[in-house]
Amino acid sequence: MTLGKQLKKSRIEKHLSQIDVSHHLNISRQSISKWETDRTFPSLENLLRLSILYDISPNNLIRYYKVAQSKNKEA
């Protein structure tokens, strides 16, 4: 599973819209969409904020983040 898919899955499990998340993080809805489609990646600070919002382990998201970053460097 990619970081984006994990973020989307976690958001849906919490019954939140992209707009809800964008308001919690004070960022644009488009940023959330880009993260969930793996077009861009959230900062580590935003990953921590997402883990709190979604009530999941930050280590879980950071693991996906590291995989995504390593694949991005290979391209």
C-alpha positions as CSV (number, residue, x, y, z in Angstrom):
1,M,0.0,0.0,0.0
2,T,1.3,3.5,-0.8
3,L,1.4,6.4,1.6
4,G,-1.4,8.1,-0.3
5,K,-3.7,5.0,-0.1
6,Q,-3.0,4.7,3.6
7,L,-3.9,8.4,4.1
8,K,-7.1,8.1,2.2
9,K,-8.1,4.8,4.0
10,S,-7.4,6.4,7.4
11,R,-9.4,9.6,6.5
12,I,-12.4,7.5,5.3
13,E,-12.3,5.3,8.4
14,K,-12.7,8.5,10.5
15,H,-15.6,9.7,8.3
16,L,-13.8,12.9,7.3
17,S,-13.8,14.7,4.0
18,Q,-10.7,16.2,2.4
19,I,-12.2,19.6,3.3
20,D,-12.5,18.5,7.0
21,V,-8.8,17.5,7.0
22,S,-7.7,20.6,5.3
23,H,-9.4,22.7,7.9
24,H,-7.8,20.7,10.8
25,L,-4.3,21.2,9.2
26,N,-4.9,24.7,7.9
27,I,-3.9,23.7,4.4
28,S,-5.7,23.5,1.0
29,R,-8.0,20.6,0.1
30,Q,-5.9,20.3,-3.1
31,S,-2.9,19.4,-0.9
32,I,-4.8,16.6,0.7
33,S,-5.9,15.3,-2.7
34,K,-2.3,15.4,-4.0
35,W,-1.1,13.5,-0.9
36,E,-3.8,10.8,-1.3
37,T,-2.9,10.3,-5.0
38,D,0.9,10.2,-4.3
39,R,1.5,13.2,-6.5
40,T,3.2,15.0,-3.6
41,F,4.0,14.0,0.0
42,P,3.2,15.8,3.3
43,S,6.0,17.1,5.4
44,L,7.0,15.1,8.5
45,E,5.3,17.8,10.6
46,N,2.0,17.2,8.7
47,L,2.5,13.4,8.9
48,L,2.6,13.8,12.7
49,R,-0.5,16.0,12.7
50,L,-2.3,13.5,10.5
51,S,-1.4,10.6,12.8
52,I,-3.0,12.5,15.7
53,L,-6.1,13.4,13.6
54,Y,-6.5,9.8,12.4
55,D,-5.5,8.3,15.7
56,I,-2.9,6.1,14.2
57,S,0.8,5.5,15.0
58,P,3.1,8.1,13.5
59,N,5.6,5.3,12.9
60,N,3.1,3.7,10.6
61,L,2.9,6.8,8.4
62,I,6.6,7.5,8.6
63,R,7.3,4.0,7.3
64,Y,5.1,4.6,4.2
65,Y,6.8,8.0,3.9
66,K,10.3,6.5,3.8
67,V,9.2,3.9,1.2
68,A,7.7,6.7,-1.0
69,Q,10.8,8.9,-0.7
70,S,13.1,6.1,-1.7
71,K,11.0,5.2,-4.7
72,N,10.9,8.9,-5.6
73,K,14.7,9.0,-5.5
74,E,15.0,6.0,-7.8
75,A,12.9,7.6,-10.5
